Amino acid sequence: LSVALLGACATTLPQASSATKISIAQADERVLGYFSADGTFSQIKSPNGYTRKLLGRTADGLAVVQDFYSTNGKAQTAPFVLFDDAGLTDWDSMPYTRGEIVFYHADGKLSSRANLDGGDLKGKQTTYHINGKIFQEERYDDQGNALSSTYFDDTVKRIFSMTLDPE
């Protein structure tokens, strides 16, 4: 485990989307702890759980973290930003996340991606079949209200779609 403290240097981490970049103003890579398969946080590594690493902080002091599968060390998420440090040890970090969050299957294939602001989904959320094709695409307004949901088979043929009225 390497620890880097680079106070004035900035590092830009690419997420799964080339449009989204996270700039780390203060690198501080270290393991924060471990989650069991049921989401319990501990300082003891769980064989079927996850490892949470702090990668550093943005220029405005927000934590940049990333989760990894304990079984193989592969990324379970791309790096993501927490606007509240309460999310550092909470498995359900979505309420503390601002920006894009990307999840991967244990084999490294893309699982899902969403845009969040304080736990509210914004814009598009996409979930993928294990073959990498879109399984579900949902759209949300700026208040986090669901607007539409579309499901696809593993060849990306639309099988069901619905439009929702937030009212």
DRENBARO-763203 format. One line per 4 residues: number of its first residue (from 1); their letters; for each residue x, y, z of N, C-alpha, C. Coordinates in Angstrom, 1 decimal. Layout:
! DRENBARO-763203
NUM = a = X,Y,Z,X,Y,Z,X,Y,Z  ...
***
This chain:
! DRENBARO-763203
1 = lsva = 0.9,-1.2,0.0,0.0,0.0,0.0,0.9,1.2,0.0  0.7,2.0,-1.0,1.5,3.2,-1.1,0.8,4.4,-0.6  1.4,5.3,0.1,0.8,6.5,0.6,1.5,7.7,-0.1  0.7,8.5,-0.7,1.3,9.7,-1.4,0.6,11.0,-0.8
5 = llga = 1.4,11.9,-0.4,0.9,13.2,0.1,1.5,14.3,-0.8  0.7,14.8,-1.7,1.1,15.8,-2.6,0.2,17.0,-2.5  0.5,17.8,-1.5,-0.3,19.0,-1.2,-0.7,19.9,-2.3  0.3,20.3,-3.1,0.0,21.3,-4.1,-0.2,20.7,-5.5
9 = catt = 0.1,19.5,-5.7,-0.1,18.9,-7.0,-1.5,18.4,-7.3  -1.9,18.4,-8.5,-3.2,18.0,-8.9,-3.1,16.8,-9.8  -3.9,15.8,-9.6,-4.0,14.6,-10.4,-5.4,14.5,-10.9  -5.5,14.2,-12.2,-6.9,14.0,-12.8,-7.1,12.5,-13.0
13 = lpqa = -8.2,12.0,-12.5,-8.5,10.6,-12.6,-9.6,10.5,-13.6  -9.5,9.7,-14.7,-10.6,9.5,-15.6,-11.6,8.5,-15.0  -12.8,8.7,-15.2,-13.8,7.8,-14.8,-14.2,7.0,-16.0  -15.1,6.1,-16.0,-15.5,5.3,-17.1,-16.0,6.1,-18.3
17 = ssat = -16.5,7.3,-18.0,-17.0,8.2,-19.0,-15.9,9.2,-19.3  -15.5,9.3,-20.6,-14.4,10.2,-20.9,-14.8,11.7,-20.7  -16.1,11.9,-20.5,-16.6,13.3,-20.3,-16.4,13.7,-18.9  -16.3,12.8,-18.0,-16.2,13.1,-16.5,-14.8,12.8,-16.0
21 = kisi = -14.2,13.8,-15.5,-12.9,13.7,-14.9,-13.0,14.2,-13.4  -12.2,13.6,-12.6,-12.1,14.1,-11.2,-10.7,14.6,-10.9  -10.6,15.8,-10.5,-9.3,16.4,-10.2,-9.0,16.2,-8.7  -7.9,15.6,-8.4,-7.5,15.5,-7.0,-6.4,16.5,-6.8
25 = aqad = -6.7,17.4,-5.9,-5.7,18.5,-5.5,-4.8,18.0,-4.5  -5.2,17.1,-3.6,-4.4,16.6,-2.5,-4.5,15.1,-2.5  -3.5,14.4,-3.0,-3.5,12.9,-3.1,-3.3,12.4,-1.6  -3.9,11.3,-1.3,-3.8,10.7,0.0,-4.3,9.3,-0.1
29 = ervl = -3.7,8.5,-0.9,-4.2,7.1,-1.2,-3.9,6.2,0.0  -5.0,5.7,0.5,-4.9,4.7,1.6,-6.2,3.9,1.7  -6.1,2.8,2.4,-7.3,2.0,2.6,-8.0,2.6,3.8  -9.3,2.9,3.6,-10.1,3.4,4.8,-10.7,2.2,5.6
33 = gyfs = -11.0,1.1,5.0,-11.5,0.0,5.7,-12.1,-1.0,4.7  -12.9,-1.9,5.3,-13.5,-3.0,4.5,-15.0,-3.1,4.8  -15.7,-3.6,3.8,-17.1,-3.9,3.9,-17.3,-5.4,3.7  -18.1,-5.9,4.6,-18.5,-7.3,4.4,-19.5,-7.4,3.2
37 = adgt = -19.9,-8.6,2.8,-20.8,-8.8,1.7,-22.2,-8.1,2.1  -22.5,-8.0,3.3,-23.8,-7.4,3.7,-23.6,-5.9,4.0  -22.4,-5.3,3.8,-22.3,-3.9,3.9,-21.8,-3.4,5.3  -21.4,-4.3,6.2,-20.9,-3.9,7.5,-19.5,-3.4,7.3
41 = fsqi = -19.2,-2.2,7.9,-17.8,-1.6,7.8,-17.0,-2.1,8.9  -15.7,-2.4,8.6,-14.8,-2.9,9.6,-13.3,-2.6,9.2  -12.4,-2.8,10.1,-11.0,-2.6,9.8,-10.4,-4.0,9.4  -11.2,-5.0,9.4,-10.8,-6.4,9.1,-11.3,-6.8,7.7
45 = kspn = -10.4,-7.2,6.9,-10.8,-7.6,5.5,-11.7,-8.8,5.5  -12.8,-8.6,4.7,-13.8,-9.7,4.5,-13.5,-10.4,3.2  -13.5,-11.7,3.2,-13.1,-12.5,2.0,-14.1,-12.3,0.8  -15.4,-12.0,1.1,-16.3,-11.8,0.0,-16.9,-10.4,0.0
49 = gytr = -16.1,-9.5,0.5,-16.6,-8.1,0.7,-15.9,-7.2,-0.3  -15.7,-6.0,0.2,-15.1,-4.9,-0.6,-14.1,-4.1,0.2  -13.2,-3.5,-0.5,-12.2,-2.6,0.1,-12.5,-1.2,-0.3  -12.5,-0.2,0.6,-12.7,1.2,0.2,-11.4,1.9,0.4
53 = kllg = -11.0,2.6,-0.7,-9.8,3.4,-0.6,-10.1,4.9,-0.8  -9.4,5.7,0.0,-9.5,7.1,-0.2,-8.3,7.4,-1.2  -8.6,8.1,-2.3,-7.6,8.4,-3.3,-7.1,9.8,-3.0  -7.8,10.7,-2.3,-7.4,12.0,-2.1,-8.6,12.9,-1.9
57 = rtad = -8.3,14.2,-2.1,-9.4,15.3,-2.0,-9.3,16.2,-3.2  -10.5,16.7,-3.5,-10.6,17.7,-4.6,-10.1,19.0,-4.0  -10.0,20.0,-4.9,-9.6,21.4,-4.5,-10.5,22.0,-3.4  -11.8,21.6,-3.4,-12.7,22.1,-2.4,-12.8,21.2,-1.2
61 = glav = -11.9,20.2,-1.1,-11.9,19.4,0.1,-12.8,18.2,0.1  -13.4,17.8,-1.0,-14.3,16.7,-1.1,-13.5,15.4,-1.3  -13.9,14.3,-0.6,-13.2,13.0,-0.6,-13.4,12.4,-2.0  -12.4,11.8,-2.5,-12.5,11.0,-3.7,-12.2,9.5,-3.3
65 = vqdf = -13.1,8.6,-3.5,-12.9,7.3,-3.0,-13.2,6.3,-4.2  -12.8,5.0,-4.0,-13.0,4.0,-4.9,-13.1,2.7,-4.2  -14.0,1.8,-4.6,-14.3,0.5,-4.0,-13.7,-0.6,-4.9  -13.2,-1.7,-4.2,-12.6,-2.8,-4.9,-13.2,-4.1,-4.3
69 = ystn = -13.3,-5.1,-5.2,-13.7,-6.4,-4.7,-12.5,-7.1,-3.9  -12.9,-7.6,-2.7,-11.8,-8.3,-1.9,-11.4,-9.6,-2.5  -12.2,-10.2,-3.3,-11.9,-11.5,-3.9,-10.8,-11.5,-4.9  -10.7,-10.4,-5.7,-9.7,-10.3,-6.8,-9.0,-9.0,-6.9
73 = gkaq = -9.4,-8.0,-6.1,-8.8,-6.7,-6.1,-9.2,-5.8,-7.2  -10.1,-6.3,-8.1,-10.6,-5.4,-9.2,-11.5,-4.4,-8.7  -11.6,-3.3,-9.5,-12.5,-2.2,-9.2,-13.9,-2.6,-9.1  -14.6,-2.2,-8.1,-16.1,-2.4,-8.0,-16.8,-1.1,-8.5
77 = tapf = -16.0,0.0,-8.3,-16.5,1.3,-8.8,-15.3,2.0,-9.5  -15.7,3.0,-10.3,-14.7,4.0,-10.7,-14.5,5.0,-9.6  -13.5,5.8,-9.5,-13.4,6.8,-8.5,-14.6,7.7,-8.5  -15.1,8.1,-7.3,-16.3,9.0,-7.2,-16.1,9.9,-6.0
81 = vlfd = -16.9,11.0,-6.1,-16.7,12.1,-5.1,-17.8,12.0,-4.0  -17.4,12.1,-2.8,-18.3,12.2,-1.7,-18.3,13.7,-1.2  -19.5,14.3,-1.1,-19.6,15.7,-0.6,-19.7,15.7,0.9  -19.8,14.6,1.6,-20.0,14.5,3.0,-19.1,13.3,3.5
85 = dagl = -18.2,13.6,4.4,-17.3,12.5,4.9,-18.1,11.4,5.7  -19.4,11.6,6.0,-20.2,10.5,6.6,-20.3,9.3,5.6  -20.1,9.6,4.4,-20.2,8.5,3.4,-18.9,7.6,3.3  -17.8,8.1,4.0,-16.6,7.3,3.9,-16.7,5.9,4.4
89 = tdwd = -17.5,5.7,5.4,-17.7,4.4,6.1,-19.1,3.8,5.9  -19.9,4.4,5.0,-21.2,4.0,4.8,-21.3,3.2,3.5  -21.7,2.0,3.5,-21.8,1.2,2.2,-22.7,1.9,1.3  -23.8,2.4,1.7,-24.8,3.1,0.9,-24.3,4.5,0.7
93 = smpy = -23.3,4.7,-0.1,-22.7,6.0,-0.2,-23.4,6.9,-1.2  -24.4,6.4,-1.9,-25.1,7.2,-2.8,-25.7,8.5,-2.3  -26.2,8.5,-1.0,-26.8,9.8,-0.5,-25.7,10.8,-0.3  -24.4,10.4,-0.3,-23.3,11.4,-0.1,-22.5,11.6,-1.4
97 = trge = -23.0,11.1,-2.5,-22.3,11.2,-3.7,-22.8,12.4,-4.6  -21.8,13.1,-5.2,-22.1,14.1,-6.2,-21.4,13.8,-7.5  -22.1,13.7,-8.6,-21.5,13.4,-9.8,-21.7,12.0,-10.3  -21.0,11.6,-11.3,-21.2,10.2,-11.8,-20.6,9.2,-10.9
101 = ivfy = -21.3,8.1,-10.8,-20.8,6.9,-10.1,-21.0,5.7,-11.1  -19.9,4.9,-11.3,-19.8,3.8,-12.2,-19.5,2.6,-11.4  -20.3,1.5,-11.7,-20.1,0.2,-11.0,-19.6,-0.8,-12.0  -18.8,-1.8,-11.6,-18.3,-2.9,-12.4,-18.7,-4.2,-11.7
105 = hadg = -18.8,-5.2,-12.6,-19.0,-6.6,-12.1,-17.6,-7.1,-11.6  -17.5,-8.2,-10.9,-16.2,-8.7,-10.4,-15.3,-9.0,-11.5  -15.8,-9.3,-12.7,-14.9,-9.6,-13.8,-14.4,-8.4,-14.5  -14.7,-7.2,-14.1,-14.3,-5.9,-14.6,-15.2,-5.3,-15.7
109 = klss = -16.3,-6.0,-16.0,-17.2,-5.5,-17.0,-18.1,-4.5,-16.4  -18.5,-3.5,-17.2,-19.4,-2.4,-16.7,-20.7,-3.0,-16.3  -21.2,-2.5,-15.1,-22.4,-3.0,-14.5,-23.5,-1.9,-14.6  -23.2,-0.7,-14.1,-24.1,0.4,-14.2,-23.4,1.7,-14.0
113 = ranl = -24.1,2.8,-14.4,-23.6,4.2,-14.2,-24.8,5.1,-13.9  -24.6,6.1,-13.1,-25.6,7.0,-12.8,-25.0,8.3,-12.4  -25.8,9.4,-12.5,-25.4,10.7,-12.0,-26.2,11.0,-10.8  -25.5,11.5,-9.7,-26.1,11.7,-8.4,-25.8,13.1,-7.9
117 = dggd = -26.8,13.6,-7.1,-26.5,14.8,-6.4,-27.2,14.7,-5.0  -26.5,14.3,-4.0,-27.1,14.2,-2.7,-28.0,13.0,-2.6  -27.8,12.0,-3.3,-28.6,10.8,-3.3,-29.7,10.8,-4.3  -29.9,11.9,-4.9,-31.0,12.0,-6.0,-30.3,11.7,-7.3
121 = lkgk = -31.0,10.8,-8.1,-30.6,10.5,-9.4,-30.9,11.7,-10.3  -30.0,12.0,-11.2,-30.2,13.2,-12.1,-29.8,12.7,-13.5  -30.6,13.1,-14.5,-30.2,12.7,-15.9,-30.5,11.2,-16.1  -29.5,10.6,-16.7,-29.6,9.2,-17.1,-28.9,8.2,-16.2
125 = qtty = -29.6,7.1,-15.9,-29.0,6.0,-15.2,-29.1,4.8,-16.1  -28.0,4.1,-16.3,-27.9,2.9,-17.2,-27.4,1.7,-16.5  -28.1,0.6,-16.7,-27.6,-0.7,-16.2,-27.4,-1.6,-17.4  -26.3,-2.4,-17.3,-25.9,-3.2,-18.4,-26.0,-4.7,-18.1
129 = hing = -26.3,-5.5,-19.2,-26.2,-6.9,-19.2,-24.8,-7.3,-19.0  -24.5,-8.6,-18.6,-23.1,-9.0,-18.4,-22.4,-9.0,-19.7  -23.1,-9.0,-20.9,-22.4,-8.9,-22.2,-22.0,-7.5,-22.6  -22.3,-6.5,-21.7,-22.0,-5.1,-22.0,-23.0,-4.3,-22.7
133 = kifq = -24.1,-5.0,-23.1,-25.2,-4.3,-23.8,-26.1,-3.7,-22.7  -26.8,-2.6,-23.1,-27.7,-1.9,-22.2,-28.9,-2.9,-21.8  -29.1,-2.9,-20.5,-30.3,-3.7,-20.0,-31.4,-2.7,-19.7  -31.1,-1.6,-19.0,-32.2,-0.7,-18.5,-31.6,0.7,-18.6
137 = eery = -32.4,1.6,-19.1,-32.1,3.0,-19.1,-33.2,3.8,-18.5  -32.8,4.6,-17.5,-33.8,5.4,-16.8,-33.4,6.9,-16.9  -34.4,7.8,-16.9,-34.1,9.2,-17.0,-34.8,9.9,-15.8  -34.1,10.9,-15.2,-34.6,11.6,-14.1,-34.5,13.1,-14.3
141 = ddqg = -35.4,13.9,-13.7,-35.3,15.3,-13.9,-34.4,15.9,-12.8  -34.2,17.2,-12.8,-33.3,17.8,-11.9,-33.7,17.7,-10.4  -34.9,17.3,-10.1,-35.3,17.1,-8.7,-35.3,15.6,-8.3  -34.8,14.8,-9.2,-34.6,13.4,-8.9,-35.9,12.6,-9.2
145 = nals = -36.9,13.1,-9.8,-38.1,12.4,-10.2,-37.9,11.6,-11.4  -38.3,10.3,-11.4,-38.2,9.4,-12.5,-39.1,9.9,-13.6  -38.6,10.0,-14.9,-39.3,10.4,-16.0,-39.6,9.3,-17.0  -38.7,8.3,-17.1,-38.9,7.2,-18.0,-38.0,6.1,-17.7
149 = styf = -38.4,4.9,-18.1,-37.6,3.7,-17.9,-37.8,2.8,-19.1  -36.7,2.3,-19.7,-36.8,1.4,-20.8,-35.9,0.2,-20.6  -36.4,-1.0,-20.9,-35.7,-2.2,-20.7,-35.4,-2.8,-22.1  -34.2,-3.5,-22.2,-33.7,-4.1,-23.4,-33.3,-5.5,-23.2
153 = ddtv = -33.4,-6.3,-24.2,-32.9,-7.7,-24.1,-31.4,-7.6,-24.4  -30.7,-8.7,-24.3,-29.2,-8.7,-24.4,-28.7,-8.5,-25.9  -29.6,-8.2,-26.8,-29.2,-7.7,-28.1,-29.6,-6.2,-28.3  -30.0,-5.6,-27.3,-30.4,-4.2,-27.2,-31.7,-3.9,-28.0
157 = krif = -32.5,-5.0,-28.1,-33.9,-4.8,-28.6,-34.8,-4.4,-27.5  -35.5,-3.2,-27.7,-36.4,-2.7,-26.6,-37.5,-3.7,-26.4  -37.7,-4.1,-25.1,-38.7,-5.0,-24.7,-39.8,-4.3,-23.9  -39.6,-3.2,-23.3,-40.6,-2.5,-22.5,-40.1,-1.1,-22.2
161 = smtl = -41.0,-0.2,-22.3,-40.7,1.2,-22.0,-41.9,1.9,-21.4  -41.6,2.8,-20.4,-42.7,3.5,-19.8,-42.3,4.9,-19.6  -43.2,5.9,-19.7,-43.0,7.3,-19.4,-43.7,7.6,-18.1  -43.1,8.3,-17.2,-43.7,8.6,-15.9,-44.0,10.1,-15.8
165 = dpe = -45.0,10.5,-15.2,-45.4,11.9,-14.9,-45.1,12.1,-13.4  -44.1,13.0,-13.1,-43.7,13.3,-11.7,-44.9,13.8,-10.9  -45.9,14.4,-11.6,-47.0,15.0,-10.9,-47.9,13.8,-10.4
***
